Amino acid sequence: MAKAGHAWSRAATERGEPEEDEDPLDARIARTGCLEQHRQLQECMAERQDWRQCQEEVRAFGACMARRQQRQH
C-alpha cells in the first residue's frame, strides 16, 4: 500500500499521540532542524502531485539543509 509522504507519522504527532514506529526519515530530518520545511514540501507534493509545482518549498528545504551542512564544516 502506497502512502503520500510521511502523512501517517505526521498525523499521529499532530494529534499528540506517541509514535510507536516513528518514521526513520522523519527522525533523521528532525535532527537537521529542517523538519518543518520538509513537511511543507511533502504537503505541497501530496496536494499538487507534481514536484515541479513546489519549487518554493524545494528551495526552502534545500536552503535549510545547505545551512546545516555549512554549520557542520
Predicted model as a PDB file, atoms N, CA, C, CB and O in Angstrom, pLDDT in the B-factor column:
MODEL        1                                                                  
ATOM      1  N   MET A   1       0.847  -1.179   0.000  1.00 38.00           N  
ATOM      2  CA  MET A   1       0.000   0.000   0.000  1.00 38.00           C  
ATOM      3  C   MET A   1       0.884   1.230   0.000  1.00 38.00           C  
ATOM      4  CB  MET A   1      -0.960   0.004   1.215  1.00 38.00           C  
ATOM      5  O   MET A   1       1.789   1.327   0.829  1.00 38.00           O  
ATOM      6  N   ALA A   2       0.656   2.173  -0.901  1.00 41.00           N  
ATOM      7  CA  ALA A   2       1.451   3.389  -1.009  1.00 41.00           C  
ATOM      8  C   ALA A   2       0.896   4.452  -0.076  1.00 41.00           C  
ATOM      9  CB  ALA A   2       1.474   3.903  -2.462  1.00 41.00           C  
ATOM     10  O   ALA A   2      -0.309   4.542   0.159  1.00 41.00           O  
ATOM     11  N   LYS A   3       1.819   5.258   0.450  1.00 43.00           N  
ATOM     12  CA  LYS A   3       1.391   6.370   1.280  1.00 43.00           C  
ATOM     13  C   LYS A   3       1.989   7.644   0.721  1.00 43.00           C  
ATOM     14  CB  LYS A   3       1.803   6.164   2.760  1.00 43.00           C  
ATOM     15  O   LYS A   3       3.095   7.625   0.182  1.00 43.00           O  
ATOM     16  N   ALA A   4       1.281   8.737   0.841  1.00 46.00           N  
ATOM     17  CA  ALA A   4       1.763  10.022   0.345  1.00 46.00           C  
ATOM     18  C   ALA A   4       2.658  10.645   1.401  1.00 46.00           C  
ATOM     19  CB  ALA A   4       0.581  10.970  -0.012  1.00 46.00           C  
ATOM     20  O   ALA A   4       2.199  10.988   2.491  1.00 46.00           O  
ATOM     21  N   GLY A   5       3.922  10.790   1.080  1.00 50.00           N  
ATOM     22  CA  GLY A   5       4.841  11.410   2.023  1.00 50.00           C  
ATOM     23  C   GLY A   5       4.923  10.613   3.301  1.00 50.00           C  
ATOM     24  O   GLY A   5       4.976   9.384   3.280  1.00 50.00           O  
ATOM     25  N   HIS A   6       4.934  11.310   4.394  1.00 53.00           N  
ATOM     26  CA  HIS A   6       5.008  10.659   5.702  1.00 53.00           C  
ATOM     27  C   HIS A   6       3.793  11.072   6.516  1.00 53.00           C  
ATOM     28  CB  HIS A   6       6.331  11.029   6.448  1.00 53.00           C  
ATOM     29  O   HIS A   6       3.898  11.325   7.716  1.00 53.00           O  
ATOM     30  N   ALA A   7       2.660  11.138   5.874  1.00 52.00           N  
ATOM     31  CA  ALA A   7       1.449  11.664   6.498  1.00 52.00           C  
ATOM     32  C   ALA A   7       1.032  10.859   7.722  1.00 52.00           C  
ATOM     33  CB  ALA A   7       0.318  11.686   5.494  1.00 52.00           C  
ATOM     34  O   ALA A   7       0.537  11.439   8.688  1.00 52.00           O  
ATOM     35  N   TRP A   8       1.215   9.560   7.712  1.00 46.00           N  
ATOM     36  CA  TRP A   8       0.787   8.749   8.859  1.00 46.00           C  
ATOM     37  C   TRP A   8       1.574   9.137  10.095  1.00 46.00           C  
ATOM     38  CB  TRP A   8       0.962   7.246   8.568  1.00 46.00           C  
ATOM     39  O   TRP A   8       1.021   9.168  11.194  1.00 46.00           O  
ATOM     40  N   SER A   9       2.834   9.428   9.938  1.00 48.00           N  
ATOM     41  CA  SER A   9       3.672   9.830  11.053  1.00 48.00           C  
ATOM     42  C   SER A   9       3.274  11.216  11.542  1.00 48.00           C  
ATOM     43  CB  SER A   9       5.148   9.807  10.652  1.00 48.00           C  
ATOM     44  O   SER A   9       3.165  11.452  12.745  1.00 48.00           O  
ATOM     45  N   ARG A  10       3.059  12.125  10.607  1.00 50.00           N  
ATOM     46  CA  ARG A  10       2.687  13.499  10.925  1.00 50.00           C  
ATOM     47  C   ARG A  10       1.323  13.535  11.620  1.00 50.00           C  
ATOM     48  CB  ARG A  10       2.665  14.363   9.646  1.00 50.00           C  
ATOM     49  O   ARG A  10       1.136  14.301  12.566  1.00 50.00           O  
ATOM     50  N   ALA A  11       0.385  12.733  11.173  1.00 51.00           N  
ATOM     51  CA  ALA A  11      -0.963  12.749  11.743  1.00 51.00           C  
ATOM     52  C   ALA A  11      -0.934  12.375  13.219  1.00 51.00           C  
ATOM     53  CB  ALA A  11      -1.883  11.791  10.976  1.00 51.00           C  
ATOM     54  O   ALA A  11      -1.609  13.012  14.027  1.00 51.00           O  
ATOM     55  N   ALA A  12      -0.173  11.364  13.580  1.00 47.00           N  
ATOM     56  CA  ALA A  12      -0.078  10.955  14.975  1.00 47.00           C  
ATOM     57  C   ALA A  12       0.539  12.063  15.815  1.00 47.00           C  
ATOM     58  CB  ALA A  12       0.742   9.669  15.104  1.00 47.00           C  
ATOM     59  O   ALA A  12       0.088  12.321  16.931  1.00 47.00           O  
ATOM     60  N   THR A  13       1.558  12.713  15.292  1.00 50.00           N  
ATOM     61  CA  THR A  13       2.220  13.790  16.012  1.00 50.00           C  
ATOM     62  C   THR A  13       1.281  14.962  16.216  1.00 50.00           C  
ATOM     63  CB  THR A  13       3.466  14.241  15.269  1.00 50.00           C  
ATOM     64  O   THR A  13       1.233  15.537  17.303  1.00 50.00           O  
ATOM     65  N   GLU A  14       0.532  15.322  15.181  1.00 52.00           N  
ATOM     66  CA  GLU A  14      -0.375  16.457  15.280  1.00 52.00           C  
ATOM     67  C   GLU A  14      -1.494  16.194  16.279  1.00 52.00           C  
ATOM     68  CB  GLU A  14      -0.960  16.781  13.917  1.00 52.00           C  
ATOM     69  O   GLU A  14      -2.011  17.134  16.883  1.00 52.00           O  
ATOM     70  N   ARG A  15      -1.874  14.947  16.461  1.00 48.00           N  
ATOM     71  CA  ARG A  15      -2.912  14.606  17.430  1.00 48.00           C  
ATOM     72  C   ARG A  15      -2.325  14.454  18.836  1.00 48.00           C  
ATOM     73  CB  ARG A  15      -3.625  13.312  17.013  1.00 48.00           C  
ATOM     74  O   ARG A  15      -3.059  14.242  19.801  1.00 48.00           O  
ATOM     75  N   GLY A  16      -1.001  14.564  18.944  1.00 49.00           N  
ATOM     76  CA  GLY A  16      -0.367  14.439  20.244  1.00 49.00           C  
ATOM     77  C   GLY A  16      -0.192  12.999  20.684  1.00 49.00           C  
ATOM     78  O   GLY A  16       0.099  12.737  21.851  1.00 49.00           O  
ATOM     79  N   GLU A  17      -0.366  12.071  19.772  1.00 47.00           N  
ATOM     80  CA  GLU A  17      -0.219  10.661  20.104  1.00 47.00           C  
ATOM     81  C   GLU A  17       1.247  10.257  20.020  1.00 47.00           C  
ATOM     82  CB  GLU A  17      -1.075   9.787  19.168  1.00 47.00           C  
ATOM     83  O   GLU A  17       1.965  10.726  19.137  1.00 47.00           O  
ATOM     84  N   PRO A  18       1.695   9.408  20.913  1.00 48.00           N  
ATOM     85  CA  PRO A  18       3.064   8.913  20.782  1.00 48.00           C  
ATOM     86  C   PRO A  18       3.174   8.040  19.544  1.00 48.00           C  
ATOM     87  CB  PRO A  18       3.491   8.124  22.042  1.00 48.00           C  
ATOM     88  O   PRO A  18       2.236   7.325  19.192  1.00 48.00           O  
ATOM     89  N   GLU A  19       4.304   8.100  18.896  1.00 53.00           N  
ATOM     90  CA  GLU A  19       4.507   7.305  17.695  1.00 53.00           C  
ATOM     91  C   GLU A  19       5.217   6.017  18.068  1.00 53.00           C  
ATOM     92  CB  GLU A  19       5.314   8.091  16.633  1.00 53.00           C  
ATOM     93  O   GLU A  19       6.340   6.039  18.572  1.00 53.00           O  
ATOM     94  N   GLU A  20       4.562   4.905  17.821  1.00 60.00           N  
ATOM     95  CA  GLU A  20       5.164   3.621  18.137  1.00 60.00           C  
ATOM     96  C   GLU A  20       6.309   3.318  17.184  1.00 60.00           C  
ATOM     97  CB  GLU A  20       4.118   2.511  18.080  1.00 60.00           C  
ATOM     98  O   GLU A  20       7.385   2.899  17.613  1.00 60.00           O  
ATOM     99  N   ASP A  21       6.085   3.525  15.913  1.00 71.00           N  
ATOM    100  CA  ASP A  21       7.086   3.259  14.889  1.00 71.00           C  
ATOM    101  C   ASP A  21       7.387   4.552  14.151  1.00 71.00           C  
ATOM    102  CB  ASP A  21       6.607   2.157  13.905  1.00 71.00           C  
ATOM    103  O   ASP A  21       6.929   4.763  13.028  1.00 71.00           O  
ATOM    104  N   GLU A  22       8.162   5.413  14.795  1.00 76.00           N  
ATOM    105  CA  GLU A  22       8.489   6.691  14.172  1.00 76.00           C  
ATOM    106  C   GLU A  22       9.181   6.448  12.836  1.00 76.00           C  
ATOM    107  CB  GLU A  22       9.384   7.546  15.102  1.00 76.00           C  
ATOM    108  O   GLU A  22      10.046   5.580  12.717  1.00 76.00           O  
ATOM    109  N   ASP A  23       8.788   7.224  11.844  1.00 85.00           N  
ATOM    110  CA  ASP A  23       9.388   7.122  10.523  1.00 85.00           C  
ATOM    111  C   ASP A  23      10.865   7.487  10.642  1.00 85.00           C  
ATOM    112  CB  ASP A  23       8.655   8.045   9.492  1.00 85.00           C  
ATOM    113  O   ASP A  23      11.183   8.585  11.100  1.00 85.00           O  
ATOM    114  N   PRO A  24      11.774   6.599  10.244  1.00 90.00           N  
ATOM    115  CA  PRO A  24      13.207   6.892  10.379  1.00 90.00           C  
ATOM    116  C   PRO A  24      13.635   8.122   9.584  1.00 90.00           C  
ATOM    117  CB  PRO A  24      14.022   5.697   9.933  1.00 90.00           C  
ATOM    118  O   PRO A  24      14.515   8.864  10.021  1.00 90.00           O  
ATOM    119  N   LEU A  25      13.028   8.345   8.432  1.00 87.00           N  
ATOM    120  CA  LEU A  25      13.373   9.525   7.640  1.00 87.00           C  
ATOM    121  C   LEU A  25      12.952  10.792   8.373  1.00 87.00           C  
ATOM    122  CB  LEU A  25      12.708   9.463   6.248  1.00 87.00           C  
ATOM    123  O   LEU A  25      13.718  11.754   8.429  1.00 87.00           O  
ATOM    124  N   ASP A  26      11.757  10.808   8.931  1.00 87.00           N  
ATOM    125  CA  ASP A  26      11.315  11.971   9.699  1.00 87.00           C  
ATOM    126  C   ASP A  26      12.258  12.219  10.873  1.00 87.00           C  
ATOM    127  CB  ASP A  26       9.869  11.772  10.205  1.00 87.00           C  
ATOM    128  O   ASP A  26      12.597  13.367  11.162  1.00 87.00           O  
ATOM    129  N   ALA A  27      12.683  11.160  11.548  1.00 90.00           N  
ATOM    130  CA  ALA A  27      13.587  11.305  12.690  1.00 90.00           C  
ATOM    131  C   ALA A  27      14.916  11.902  12.261  1.00 90.00           C  
ATOM    132  CB  ALA A  27      13.816   9.953  13.368  1.00 90.00           C  
ATOM    133  O   ALA A  27      15.446  12.782  12.940  1.00 90.00           O  
ATOM    134  N   ARG A  28      15.459  11.439  11.146  1.00 91.00           N  
ATOM    135  CA  ARG A  28      16.740  11.980  10.654  1.00 91.00           C  
ATOM    136  C   ARG A  28      16.597  13.438  10.249  1.00 91.00           C  
ATOM    137  CB  ARG A  28      17.254  11.155   9.461  1.00 91.00           C  
ATOM    138  O   ARG A  28      17.465  14.257  10.550  1.00 91.00           O  
ATOM    139  N   ILE A  29      15.512  13.761   9.572  1.00 91.00           N  
ATOM    140  CA  ILE A  29      15.303  15.146   9.139  1.00 91.00           C  
ATOM    141  C   ILE A  29      15.064  16.044  10.350  1.00 91.00           C  
ATOM    142  CB  ILE A  29      14.109  15.239   8.154  1.00 91.00           C  
ATOM    143  O   ILE A  29      15.521  17.187  10.368  1.00 91.00           O  
ATOM    144  N   ALA A  30      14.360  15.548  11.351  1.00 92.00           N  
ATOM    145  CA  ALA A  30      14.122  16.333  12.563  1.00 92.00           C  
ATOM    146  C   ALA A  30      15.445  16.734  13.209  1.00 92.00           C  
ATOM    147  CB  ALA A  30      13.260  15.539  13.562  1.00 92.00           C  
ATOM    148  O   ALA A  30      15.569  17.841  13.734  1.00 92.00           O  
ATOM    149  N   ARG A  31      16.418  15.853  13.174  1.00 93.00           N  
ATOM    150  CA  ARG A  31      17.722  16.161  13.759  1.00 93.00           C  
ATOM    151  C   ARG A  31      18.461  17.252  12.987  1.00 93.00           C  
ATOM    152  CB  ARG A  31      18.575  14.907  13.812  1.00 93.00           C  
ATOM    153  O   ARG A  31      19.374  17.872  13.533  1.00 93.00           O  
ATOM    154  N   THR A  32      18.095  17.498  11.755  1.00 93.00           N  
ATOM    155  CA  THR A  32      18.746  18.554  10.963  1.00 93.00           C  
ATOM    156  C   THR A  32      18.190  19.928  11.303  1.00 93.00           C  
ATOM    157  CB  THR A  32      18.574  18.284   9.467  1.00 93.00           C  
ATOM    158  O   THR A  32      18.836  20.941  11.036  1.00 93.00           O  
ATOM    159  N   GLY A  33      16.997  19.973  11.888  1.00 94.00           N  
ATOM    160  CA  GLY A  33      16.337  21.251  12.136  1.00 94.00           C  
ATOM    161  C   GLY A  33      15.510  21.718  10.948  1.00 94.00           C  
ATOM    162  O   GLY A  33      15.026  22.850  10.939  1.00 94.00           O  
ATOM    163  N   CYS A  34      15.344  20.867   9.950  1.00 95.00           N  
ATOM    164  CA  CYS A  34      14.633  21.240   8.720  1.00 95.00           C  
ATOM    165  C   CYS A  34      13.313  20.483   8.572  1.00 95.00           C  
ATOM    166  CB  CYS A  34      15.518  20.976   7.501  1.00 95.00           C  
ATOM    167  O   CYS A  34      12.782  20.376   7.466  1.00 95.00           O  
ATOM    168  N   LEU A  35      12.791  19.967   9.656  1.00 94.00           N  
ATOM    169  CA  LEU A  35      11.576  19.144   9.569  1.00 94.00           C  
ATOM    170  C   LEU A  35      10.377  19.940   9.050  1.00 94.00           C  
ATOM    171  CB  LEU A  35      11.245  18.552  10.938  1.00 94.00           C  
ATOM    172  O   LEU A  35       9.598  19.429   8.246  1.00 94.00           O  
ATOM    173  N   GLU A  36      10.226  21.163   9.494  1.00 95.00           N  
ATOM    174  CA  GLU A  36       9.076  21.957   9.056  1.00 95.00           C  
ATOM    175  C   GLU A  36       9.123  22.194   7.547  1.00 95.00           C  
ATOM    176  CB  GLU A  36       9.035  23.302   9.803  1.00 95.00           C  
ATOM    177  O   GLU A  36       8.100  22.080   6.873  1.00 95.00           O  
ATOM    178  N   GLN A  37      10.297  22.522   7.013  1.00 96.00           N  
ATOM    179  CA  GLN A  37      10.432  22.730   5.574  1.00 96.00           C  
ATOM    180  C   GLN A  37      10.148  21.435   4.816  1.00 96.00           C  
ATOM    181  CB  GLN A  37      11.840  23.250   5.232  1.00 96.00           C  
ATOM    182  O   GLN A  37       9.534  21.461   3.750  1.00 96.00           O  
ATOM    183  N   HIS A  38      10.589  20.313   5.360  1.00 95.00           N  
ATOM    184  CA  HIS A  38      10.338  19.012   4.738  1.00 95.00           C  
ATOM    185  C   HIS A  38       8.844  18.711   4.719  1.00 95.00           C  
ATOM    186  CB  HIS A  38      11.098  17.896   5.483  1.00 95.00           C  
ATOM    187  O   HIS A  38       8.316  18.234   3.715  1.00 95.00           O  
ATOM    188  N   ARG A  39       8.169  18.987   5.820  1.00 94.00           N  
ATOM    189  CA  ARG A  39       6.729  18.732   5.891  1.00 94.00           C  
ATOM    190  C   ARG A  39       5.967  19.614   4.908  1.00 94.00           C  
ATOM    191  CB  ARG A  39       6.214  18.968   7.317  1.00 94.00           C  
ATOM    192  O   ARG A  39       5.016  19.162   4.271  1.00 94.00           O  
ATOM    193  N   GLN A  40       6.384  20.869   4.785  1.00 96.00           N  
ATOM    194  CA  GLN A  40       5.716  21.750   3.825  1.00 96.00           C  
ATOM    195  C   GLN A  40       5.908  21.240   2.403  1.00 96.00           C  
ATOM    196  CB  GLN A  40       6.248  23.188   3.949  1.00 96.00           C  
ATOM    197  O   GLN A  40       4.986  21.292   1.589  1.00 96.00           O  
ATOM    198  N   LEU A  41       7.093  20.752   2.108  1.00 96.00           N  
ATOM    199  CA  LEU A  41       7.356  20.182   0.789  1.00 96.00           C  
ATOM    200  C   LEU A  41       6.502  18.938   0.559  1.00 96.00           C  
ATOM    201  CB  LEU A  41       8.848  19.840   0.638  1.00 96.00           C  
ATOM    202  O   LEU A  41       5.912  18.786  -0.511  1.00 96.00           O  
ATOM    203  N   GLN A  42       6.429  18.054   1.539  1.00 95.00           N  
ATOM    204  CA  GLN A  42       5.612  16.841   1.418  1.00 95.00           C  
ATOM    205  C   GLN A  42       4.142  17.186   1.198  1.00 95.00           C  
ATOM    206  CB  GLN A  42       5.763  15.967   2.672  1.00 95.00           C  
ATOM    207  O   GLN A  42       3.473  16.567   0.370  1.00 95.00           O  
ATOM    208  N   GLU A  43       3.643  18.169   1.936  1.00 97.00           N  
ATOM    209  CA  GLU A  43       2.239  18.564   1.793  1.00 97.00           C  
ATOM    210  C   GLU A  43       1.978  19.136   0.401  1.00 97.00           C  
ATOM    211  CB  GLU A  43       1.855  19.597   2.872  1.00 97.00           C  
ATOM    212  O   GLU A  43       0.954  18.839  -0.215  1.00 97.00           O  
ATOM    213  N   CYS A  44       2.902  19.952  -0.092  1.00 97.00           N  
ATOM    214  CA  CYS A  44       2.748  20.518  -1.434  1.00 97.00           C  
ATOM    215  C   CYS A  44       2.716  19.403  -2.470  1.00 97.00           C  
ATOM    216  CB  CYS A  44       3.891  21.509  -1.746  1.00 97.00           C  
ATOM    217  O   CYS A  44       1.862  19.394  -3.357  1.00 97.00           O  
ATOM    218  N   MET A  45       3.644  18.471  -2.354  1.00 96.00           N  
ATOM    219  CA  MET A  45       3.713  17.389  -3.335  1.00 96.00           C  
ATOM    220  C   MET A  45       2.472  16.493  -3.264  1.00 96.00           C  
ATOM    221  CB  MET A  45       4.981  16.552  -3.114  1.00 96.00           C  
ATOM    222  O   MET A  45       1.993  16.019  -4.294  1.00 96.00           O  
ATOM    223  N   ALA A  46       1.960  16.262  -2.076  1.00 97.00           N  
ATOM    224  CA  ALA A  46       0.758  15.446  -1.945  1.00 97.00           C  
ATOM    225  C   ALA A  46      -0.442  16.160  -2.562  1.00 97.00           C  
ATOM    226  CB  ALA A  46       0.485  15.120  -0.466  1.00 97.00           C  
ATOM    227  O   ALA A  46      -1.295  15.534  -3.190  1.00 97.00           O  
ATOM    228  N   GLU A  47      -0.495  17.466  -2.377  1.00 97.00           N  
ATOM    229  CA  GLU A  47      -1.624  18.249  -2.893  1.00 97.00           C  
ATOM    230  C   GLU A  47      -1.561  18.405  -4.412  1.00 97.00           C  
ATOM    231  CB  GLU A  47      -1.653  19.626  -2.233  1.00 97.00           C  
ATOM    232  O   GLU A  47      -2.569  18.258  -5.103  1.00 97.00           O  
ATOM    233  N   ARG A  48      -0.373  18.704  -4.918  1.00 96.00           N  
ATOM    234  CA  ARG A  48      -0.249  19.038  -6.337  1.00 96.00           C  
ATOM    235  C   ARG A  48       0.189  17.870  -7.210  1.00 96.00           C  
ATOM    236  CB  ARG A  48       0.720  20.158  -6.501  1.00 96.00           C  
ATOM    237  O   ARG A  48       0.051  17.926  -8.432  1.00 96.00           O  
ATOM    238  N   GLN A  49       0.715  16.811  -6.598  1.00 94.00           N  
ATOM    239  CA  GLN A  49       1.128  15.612  -7.330  1.00 94.00           C  
ATOM    240  C   GLN A  49       2.188  15.895  -8.394  1.00 94.00           C  
ATOM    241  CB  GLN A  49      -0.074  14.974  -7.980  1.00 94.00           C  
ATOM    242  O   GLN A  49       2.304  15.157  -9.372  1.00 94.00           O  
ATOM    243  N   ASP A  50       2.969  16.978  -8.199  1.00 92.00           N  
ATOM    244  CA  ASP A  50       3.994  17.340  -9.171  1.00 92.00           C  
ATOM    245  C   ASP A  50       5.020  18.224  -8.470  1.00 92.00           C  
ATOM    246  CB  ASP A  50       3.374  18.067 -10.415  1.00 92.00           C  
ATOM    247  O   ASP A  50       4.735  19.378  -8.150  1.00 92.00           O  
ATOM    248  N   TRP A  51       6.214  17.682  -8.233  1.00 89.00           N  
ATOM    249  CA  TRP A  51       7.242  18.422  -7.502  1.00 89.00           C  
ATOM    250  C   TRP A  51       7.621  19.716  -8.210  1.00 89.00           C  
ATOM    251  CB  TRP A  51       8.477  17.558  -7.315  1.00 89.00           C  
ATOM    252  O   TRP A  51       8.090  20.654  -7.566  1.00 89.00           O  
ATOM    253  N   ARG A  52       7.428  19.783  -9.519  1.00 94.00           N  
ATOM    254  CA  ARG A  52       7.778  20.999 -10.259  1.00 94.00           C  
ATOM    255  C   ARG A  52       6.905  22.176  -9.852  1.00 94.00           C  
ATOM    256  CB  ARG A  52       7.654  20.760 -11.758  1.00 94.00           C  
ATOM    257  O   ARG A  52       7.298  23.329 -10.029  1.00 94.00           O  
ATOM    258  N   GLN A  53       5.737  21.901  -9.317  1.00 96.00           N  
ATOM    259  CA  GLN A  53       4.844  22.971  -8.858  1.00 96.00           C  
ATOM    260  C   GLN A  53       5.132  23.359  -7.406  1.00 96.00           C  
ATOM    261  CB  GLN A  53       3.380  22.536  -9.001  1.00 96.00           C  
ATOM    262  O   GLN A  53       4.417  24.174  -6.824  1.00 96.00           O  
ATOM    263  N   CYS A  54       6.171  22.777  -6.832  1.00 97.00           N  
ATOM    264  CA  CYS A  54       6.517  23.026  -5.428  1.00 97.00           C  
ATOM    265  C   CYS A  54       7.926  23.601  -5.303  1.00 97.00           C  
ATOM    266  CB  CYS A  54       6.404  21.729  -4.611  1.00 97.00           C  
ATOM    267  O   CYS A  54       8.625  23.329  -4.327  1.00 97.00           O  
ATOM    268  N   GLN A  55       8.338  24.387  -6.279  1.00 97.00           N  
ATOM    269  CA  GLN A  55       9.718  24.875  -6.294  1.00 97.00           C  
ATOM    270  C   GLN A  55      10.056  25.751  -5.091  1.00 97.00           C  
ATOM    271  CB  GLN A  55       9.970  25.648  -7.562  1.00 97.00           C  
ATOM    272  O   GLN A  55      11.181  25.699  -4.596  1.00 97.00           O  
ATOM    273  N   GLU A  56       9.127  26.537  -4.620  1.00 97.00           N  
ATOM    274  CA  GLU A  56       9.390  27.375  -3.444  1.00 97.00           C  
ATOM    275  C   GLU A  56       9.723  26.492  -2.244  1.00 97.00           C  
ATOM    276  CB  GLU A  56       8.168  28.285  -3.127  1.00 97.00           C  
ATOM    277  O   GLU A  56      10.656  26.783  -1.495  1.00 97.00           O  
ATOM    278  N   GLU A  57       8.962  25.417  -2.063  1.00 97.00           N  
ATOM    279  CA  GLU A  57       9.194  24.503  -0.953  1.00 97.00           C  
ATOM    280  C   GLU A  57      10.496  23.714  -1.135  1.00 97.00           C  
ATOM    281  CB  GLU A  57       8.015  23.544  -0.812  1.00 97.00           C  
ATOM    282  O   GLU A  57      11.220  23.467  -0.171  1.00 97.00           O  
ATOM    283  N   VAL A  58      10.782  23.325  -2.381  1.00 97.00           N  
ATOM    284  CA  VAL A  58      12.032  22.612  -2.682  1.00 97.00           C  
ATOM    285  C   VAL A  58      13.221  23.501  -2.323  1.00 97.00           C  
ATOM    286  CB  VAL A  58      12.091  22.197  -4.190  1.00 97.00           C  
ATOM    287  O   VAL A  58      14.177  23.051  -1.691  1.00 97.00           O  
ATOM    288  N   ARG A  59      13.151  24.760  -2.729  1.00 97.00           N  
ATOM    289  CA  ARG A  59      14.252  25.695  -2.442  1.00 97.00           C  
ATOM    290  C   ARG A  59      14.403  25.934  -0.941  1.00 97.00           C  
ATOM    291  CB  ARG A  59      14.018  27.034  -3.162  1.00 97.00           C  
ATOM    292  O   ARG A  59      15.525  25.984  -0.437  1.00 97.00           O  
ATOM    293  N   ALA A  60      13.300  26.080  -0.227  1.00 97.00           N  
ATOM    294  CA  ALA A  60      13.361  26.327   1.216  1.00 97.00           C  
ATOM    295  C   ALA A  60      13.985  25.135   1.941  1.00 97.00           C  
ATOM    296  CB  ALA A  60      11.950  26.612   1.776  1.00 97.00           C  
ATOM    297  O   ALA A  60      14.821  25.315   2.827  1.00 97.00           O  
ATOM    298  N   PHE A  61      13.588  23.938   1.573  1.00 96.00           N  
ATOM    299  CA  PHE A  61      14.147  22.742   2.208  1.00 96.00           C  
ATOM    300  C   PHE A  61      15.626  22.611   1.853  1.00 96.00           C  
ATOM    301  CB  PHE A  61      13.370  21.471   1.773  1.00 96.00           C  
ATOM    302  O   PHE A  61      16.450  22.322   2.720  1.00 96.00           O  
ATOM    303  N   GLY A  62      15.961  22.820   0.595  1.00 96.00           N  
ATOM    304  CA  GLY A  62      17.354  22.732   0.165  1.00 96.00           C  
ATOM    305  C   GLY A  62      18.232  23.764   0.868  1.00 96.00           C  
ATOM    306  O   GLY A  62      19.356  23.456   1.264  1.00 96.00           O  
ATOM    307  N   ALA A  63      17.726  24.982   1.025  1.00 97.00           N  
ATOM    308  CA  ALA A  63      18.488  26.035   1.700  1.00 97.00           C  
ATOM    309  C   ALA A  63      18.710  25.680   3.170  1.00 97.00           C  
ATOM    310  CB  ALA A  63      17.758  27.390   1.581  1.00 97.00           C  
ATOM    311  O   ALA A  63      19.796  25.895   3.707  1.00 97.00           O  
ATOM    312  N   CYS A  64      17.695  25.147   3.805  1.00 96.00           N  
ATOM    313  CA  CYS A  64      17.824  24.741   5.202  1.00 96.00           C  
ATOM    314  C   CYS A  64      18.883  23.652   5.341  1.00 96.00           C  
ATOM    315  CB  CYS A  64      16.471  24.249   5.751  1.00 96.00           C  
ATOM    316  O   CYS A  64      19.735  23.721   6.227  1.00 96.00           O  
ATOM    317  N   MET A  65      18.832  22.665   4.484  1.00 94.00           N  
ATOM    318  CA  MET A  65      19.807  21.574   4.549  1.00 94.00           C  
ATOM    319  C   MET A  65      21.215  22.090   4.241  1.00 94.00           C  
ATOM    320  CB  MET A  65      19.424  20.448   3.564  1.00 94.00           C  
ATOM    321  O   MET A  65      22.179  21.628   4.851  1.00 94.00           O  
ATOM    322  N   ALA A  66      21.351  23.030   3.316  1.00 95.00           N  
ATOM    323  CA  ALA A  66      22.662  23.599   2.983  1.00 95.00           C  
ATOM    324  C   ALA A  66      23.230  24.358   4.181  1.00 95.00           C  
ATOM    325  CB  ALA A  66      22.556  24.538   1.754  1.00 95.00           C  
ATOM    326  O   ALA A  66      24.423  24.259   4.467  1.00 95.00           O  
ATOM    327  N   ARG A  67      22.379  25.119   4.888  1.00 93.00           N  
ATOM    328  CA  ARG A  67      22.840  25.822   6.089  1.00 93.00           C  
ATOM    329  C   ARG A  67      23.327  24.832   7.132  1.00 93.00           C  
ATOM    330  CB  ARG A  67      21.717  26.696   6.673  1.00 93.00           C  
ATOM    331  O   ARG A  67      24.332  25.067   7.803  1.00 93.00           O  
ATOM    332  N   ARG A  68      22.623  23.740   7.264  1.00 87.00           N  
ATOM    333  CA  ARG A  68      23.016  22.704   8.239  1.00 87.00           C  
ATOM    334  C   ARG A  68      24.379  22.145   7.876  1.00 87.00           C  
ATOM    335  CB  ARG A  68      21.965  21.561   8.294  1.00 87.00           C  
ATOM    336  O   ARG A  68      25.229  21.968   8.749  1.00 87.00           O  
ATOM    337  N   GLN A  69      24.598  21.865   6.598  1.00 87.00           N  
ATOM    338  CA  GLN A  69      25.880  21.320   6.158  1.00 87.00           C  
ATOM    339  C   GLN A  69      27.011  22.303   6.411  1.00 87.00           C  
ATOM    340  CB  GLN A  69      25.825  20.960   4.678  1.00 87.00           C  
ATOM    341  O   GLN A  69      28.100  21.906   6.828  1.00 87.00           O  
ATOM    342  N   GLN A  70      26.759  23.588   6.162  1.00 87.00           N  
ATOM    343  CA  GLN A  70      27.786  24.607   6.383  1.00 87.00           C  
ATOM    344  C   GLN A  70      28.168  24.706   7.847  1.00 87.00           C  
ATOM    345  CB  GLN A  70      27.305  25.959   5.885  1.00 87.00           C  
ATOM    346  O   GLN A  70      29.333  24.939   8.169  1.00 87.00           O  
ATOM    347  N   ARG A  71      27.196  24.531   8.743  1.00 83.00           N  
ATOM    348  CA  ARG A  71      27.488  24.579  10.176  1.00 83.00           C  
ATOM    349  C   ARG A  71      28.335  23.404  10.618  1.00 83.00           C  
ATOM    350  CB  ARG A  71      26.201  24.610  10.974  1.00 83.00           C  
ATOM    351  O   ARG A  71      29.074  23.509  11.596  1.00 83.00           O  
ATOM    352  N   GLN A  72      28.242  22.283   9.912  1.00 80.00           N  
ATOM    353  CA  GLN A  72      28.984  21.089  10.300  1.00 80.00           C  
ATOM    354  C   GLN A  72      30.443  21.172   9.869  1.00 80.00           C  
ATOM    355  CB  GLN A  72      28.336  19.849   9.702  1.00 80.00           C  
ATOM    356  O   GLN A  72      31.282  20.460  10.421  1.00 80.00           O  
ATOM    357  N   HIS A  73      30.764  22.015   8.909  1.00 73.00           N  
ATOM    358  CA  HIS A  73      32.144  22.069   8.392  1.00 73.00           C  
ATOM    359  C   HIS A  73      32.933  23.162   9.017  1.00 73.00           C  
ATOM    360  CB  HIS A  73      32.153  22.249   6.908  1.00 73.00           C  
ATOM    361  O   HIS A  73      34.107  23.339   8.691  1.00 73.00           O  
TER     362      HIS A  73                                                      
ENDMDL                                                                          
END                                                                             
